[in-house]
Amino acid sequence: MTPPLRIAVIVPAHDAADTLARAVDSIVASAAYAREAMGLDLHAEIAVVDDASRDGTSRVMAALAHRLADVPGLGFRAIARETNQGAGPARNLGARQTTAPLLAFLDADDEFLPPHLGLCASALTADRDAGYVWTRRRLDVPVHPSWGPSLDRRTVMNLCVRRIWHEIAKGFPEHPDFARMGTEDSFYRIVLEALVNGRALPEETVLIHHSPGNSLDRQRIKLATPIDAWDGSRESFVPSPAIVAELNHRLAYVERLKAEMAGG
């Protein structure tokens, strides 16, 4: 008998009372679509990590846990942190407290489109050489098409990775500079890309929402401009010494690991 496909979706949530239910419901709908429309025996674990929220996020999590308790093929886990540490450490904690061999990530203000989980799980089942897959993202602000491939390769909401490679890559960085400068996602993708083969899927399966002050909102002018017309001198991002040191350390670790594997 073929075992079910098992996937864990980690949702970091900080002051997300207004959007968390929408995000979780999109995961539930995607898992149902995989089973009902795609004919897959897919079981989903959802782990929501409340990263020291100050609003009603914990009440929303409790309501979701009650509502989803008896949904077939679905598990829901609510995890609370006492101190705010950022999305990367929250994702690492959620991954440690789940068991599925596949991991996906969704921010609490975004949504999976129905095909996401089924397409990702099917692709990794069919291609054993791929350590991870990623899909296209749909943004709810105007974005010039030339930015699409670059954006798709540097975020994690459109990513599904085998747990073993997440663990070998040592997860997301946890130094506070990464959360402060918003570089957790790109760091994780750079390390994965150096470590193991990935595969792009052509479908748009994730909806990214903008909200006042978030990363997408801050980049609206840039993303509406063709990539070859954007004046890079207007970029103000300068990585901190801690970010540079951690990236160099992690990439050196990957190179040593690959050399050991090749020598073995």
C-alpha positions as CSV (number, residue, x, y, z in Angstrom):
1,M,0.0,0.0,0.0
2,T,1.4,3.4,-1.0
3,P,1.9,5.7,2.0
4,P,0.2,9.1,1.9
5,L,2.0,12.2,0.9
6,R,2.7,14.2,4.0
7,I,3.5,17.9,4.1
8,A,3.9,20.4,6.9
9,V,3.1,24.0,6.4
10,I,4.7,26.5,8.8
11,V,3.0,29.8,9.3
12,P,4.9,32.5,11.4
13,A,2.4,35.0,12.8
14,H,3.1,38.3,14.5
15,D,0.1,40.6,15.1
16,A,-1.8,38.7,12.4
17,A,-5.2,38.6,13.9
18,D,-6.8,40.2,10.8
19,T,-5.3,37.8,8.2
20,L,-4.3,34.6,9.9
21,A,-7.6,32.8,9.4
22,R,-7.6,33.6,5.7
23,A,-4.0,32.2,5.3
24,V,-4.9,29.0,7.2
25,D,-8.1,28.5,5.3
26,S,-6.1,28.7,2.1
27,I,-3.9,25.9,3.3
28,V,-6.9,23.8,4.2
29,A,-8.5,24.5,0.8
30,S,-5.2,23.6,-1.0
31,A,-5.0,20.3,0.9
32,A,-8.6,19.5,0.0
33,Y,-8.0,20.4,-3.7
34,A,-5.1,17.9,-3.7
35,R,-7.3,15.1,-2.4
36,E,-10.5,15.9,-4.3
37,A,-9.5,17.5,-7.6
38,M,-6.1,15.8,-8.0
39,G,-6.8,12.4,-6.5
40,L,-3.8,12.6,-4.1
41,D,-3.7,10.9,-0.7
42,L,-2.2,14.0,0.9
43,H,-2.1,14.7,4.6
44,A,-1.2,18.2,5.8
45,E,0.2,19.4,9.1
46,I,-0.3,23.1,9.8
47,A,1.9,24.7,12.5
48,V,1.2,28.3,13.3
49,V,3.9,30.0,15.4
50,D,2.6,33.0,17.3
51,D,5.8,35.1,17.5
52,A,4.8,37.1,20.6
53,S,1.9,38.9,19.1
54,R,0.3,41.8,21.0
55,D,-3.1,41.6,19.3
56,G,-5.8,38.9,19.1
57,T,-3.6,36.4,17.2
58,S,-3.8,33.8,20.0
59,R,-7.6,33.9,20.1
60,V,-7.7,33.4,16.3
61,M,-5.3,30.4,16.7
62,A,-7.5,28.9,19.4
63,A,-10.6,29.3,17.2
64,L,-8.8,27.7,14.3
65,A,-7.6,24.8,16.4
66,H,-11.2,24.1,17.5
67,R,-12.7,24.5,14.0
68,L,-10.1,22.2,12.3
69,A,-9.8,19.6,15.0
70,D,-11.8,16.9,13.1
71,V,-11.0,17.7,9.5
72,P,-9.8,14.5,7.8
73,G,-6.2,14.4,6.6
74,L,-5.4,17.6,8.5
75,G,-3.5,18.3,11.7
76,F,-3.3,21.8,13.3
77,R,-0.7,22.8,15.9
78,A,-0.6,26.2,17.7
79,I,2.8,27.2,19.0
80,A,3.4,30.3,21.1
81,R,6.7,32.2,21.7
82,E,7.1,34.6,24.6
83,T,9.6,36.9,22.7
84,N,9.5,38.2,19.2
85,Q,12.4,36.8,17.2
86,G,11.2,37.1,13.6
87,A,9.9,34.8,10.8
88,G,13.1,32.8,10.4
89,P,13.4,31.5,13.9
90,A,9.6,30.9,14.0
91,R,9.8,28.8,10.9
92,N,12.7,26.7,12.4
93,L,10.6,26.1,15.6
94,G,7.6,25.1,13.6
95,A,9.6,22.7,11.5
96,R,11.1,21.1,14.6
97,Q,7.6,20.5,16.0
98,T,6.2,18.8,12.9
99,T,7.2,15.5,11.4
100,A,6.2,15.4,7.7
101,P,9.0,14.8,5.2
102,L,8.0,17.8,3.1
103,L,8.0,21.4,4.3
104,A,6.2,24.5,3.0
105,F,6.0,28.0,4.3
106,L,3.3,30.6,4.2
107,D,3.3,34.1,5.8
108,A,0.2,34.9,7.9
109,D,-0.9,37.7,5.5
110,D,-0.6,35.6,2.2
111,E,-2.5,32.7,0.6
112,F,-1.9,29.5,-1.2
113,L,-4.0,29.1,-4.3
114,P,-5.7,25.7,-4.5
115,P,-3.2,23.8,-6.6
116,H,-0.1,24.7,-4.5
117,L,0.3,21.7,-2.2
118,G,-0.7,19.1,-4.7
119,L,1.6,20.4,-7.4
120,C,4.6,20.7,-5.1
121,A,4.1,17.3,-3.5
122,S,3.6,15.6,-6.9
123,A,6.6,17.2,-8.4
124,L,8.9,16.1,-5.5
125,T,7.4,12.6,-5.6
126,A,8.1,12.3,-9.4
127,D,11.6,13.8,-9.3
128,R,13.7,12.2,-6.5
129,D,16.8,14.2,-7.5
130,A,15.1,17.5,-6.7
131,G,15.7,18.7,-3.1
132,Y,13.0,21.4,-3.5
133,V,10.6,23.0,-5.9
134,W,9.3,26.5,-6.3
135,T,6.3,27.9,-8.1
136,R,5.3,31.3,-9.5
137,R,3.9,34.0,-7.2
138,R,0.9,36.3,-7.9
139,L,1.2,39.7,-6.4
140,D,-1.8,42.0,-5.7
141,V,0.1,45.1,-6.8
142,P,1.3,46.0,-10.3
143,V,4.6,44.3,-11.0
144,H,6.6,44.5,-14.3
145,P,6.9,40.9,-15.7
146,S,10.7,41.3,-15.9
147,W,10.9,41.0,-12.1
148,G,9.0,37.7,-11.9
149,P,11.9,35.1,-12.1
150,S,14.0,37.1,-9.7
151,L,11.3,37.4,-7.1
152,D,10.3,33.8,-7.4
153,R,13.8,32.6,-6.6
154,R,14.3,34.7,-3.5
155,T,11.2,34.0,-1.4
156,V,9.9,30.9,0.5
157,M,6.1,31.2,0.4
158,N,6.3,29.5,-3.1
159,L,8.7,26.9,-1.9
160,C,8.4,23.2,-0.9
161,V,11.5,21.5,0.4
162,R,12.4,18.0,1.6
163,R,12.8,18.1,5.4
164,I,16.2,16.4,5.1
165,W,17.6,19.3,3.0
166,H,16.1,21.9,5.3
167,E,17.9,20.2,8.2
168,I,21.2,19.8,6.3
169,A,21.0,23.5,5.3
170,K,20.6,24.2,9.1
171,G,17.3,26.0,8.5
172,F,16.8,29.8,8.5
173,P,19.3,32.2,10.0
174,E,18.5,33.3,13.6
175,H,20.7,36.3,14.1
176,P,18.4,39.3,14.7
177,D,20.0,41.3,11.9
178,F,18.2,39.0,9.4
179,A,14.8,39.8,10.7
180,R,15.6,43.5,11.1
181,M,16.8,43.8,7.5
182,G,14.3,41.3,6.0
183,T,16.9,39.0,4.5
184,E,15.8,35.6,6.0
185,D,14.1,34.3,2.8
186,S,16.9,35.2,0.4
187,F,19.5,33.8,2.7
188,Y,17.7,30.5,2.9
189,R,17.2,30.3,-0.8
190,I,20.9,31.1,-1.5
191,V,22.0,28.3,0.8
192,L,19.5,25.8,-0.7
193,E,20.6,26.7,-4.2
194,A,24.2,26.0,-3.3
195,L,23.4,22.8,-1.5
196,V,21.0,20.8,-3.7
197,N,19.3,20.8,-7.0
198,G,15.9,22.6,-7.2
199,R,13.2,22.7,-9.8
200,A,11.0,25.5,-11.0
201,L,7.3,24.9,-11.6
202,P,5.6,27.2,-14.1
203,E,2.2,27.6,-12.3
204,E,1.2,30.6,-10.2
205,T,0.2,29.0,-6.9
206,V,0.7,31.6,-4.2
207,L,-1.0,35.0,-3.7
208,I,1.2,37.6,-2.0
209,H,-0.7,40.5,-0.4
210,H,0.7,44.0,0.2
211,S,-0.1,45.9,3.4
212,P,1.1,49.3,4.5
213,G,4.7,49.2,5.4
214,N,5.5,45.6,4.5
215,S,8.3,44.6,2.1
216,L,6.0,44.4,-1.0
217,D,4.5,47.8,-0.2
218,R,8.0,49.4,0.2
219,Q,9.0,48.1,-3.2
220,R,6.0,49.1,-5.2
221,I,7.7,51.8,-7.3
222,K,10.7,49.5,-8.0
223,L,8.6,46.5,-9.0
224,A,6.4,48.5,-11.4
225,T,9.6,49.6,-13.3
226,P,11.2,47.3,-15.9
227,I,14.2,45.6,-14.3
228,D,16.7,46.9,-16.8
229,A,15.4,50.4,-16.3
230,W,15.7,50.4,-12.5
231,D,18.4,52.6,-11.1
232,G,20.3,50.4,-8.7
233,S,22.0,53.3,-7.1
234,R,18.6,54.1,-5.4
235,E,18.9,50.9,-3.4
236,S,19.7,51.6,0.2
237,F,20.3,48.0,1.5
238,V,23.7,47.3,2.9
239,P,24.1,43.9,4.7
240,S,25.4,44.1,8.2
241,P,28.7,42.4,9.1
242,A,26.8,39.7,10.9
243,I,24.8,38.9,7.8
244,V,27.9,38.7,5.6
245,A,29.7,36.6,8.1
246,E,26.8,34.1,8.5
247,L,26.3,33.8,4.8
248,N,30.1,33.2,4.2
249,H,30.1,30.6,7.1
250,R,27.0,28.8,5.8
251,L,28.3,28.6,2.2
252,A,31.7,27.4,3.3
253,Y,29.9,24.7,5.3
254,V,28.0,23.7,2.2
255,E,31.2,23.5,0.1
256,R,32.9,21.3,2.7
257,L,29.8,19.1,2.9
258,K,29.7,18.7,-0.9
259,A,33.4,17.9,-1.0
260,E,33.0,15.2,1.6
261,M,30.1,13.7,-0.3
262,A,32.0,13.7,-3.5
263,G,35.0,12.1,-1.9
264,G,32.9,9.4,-0.2
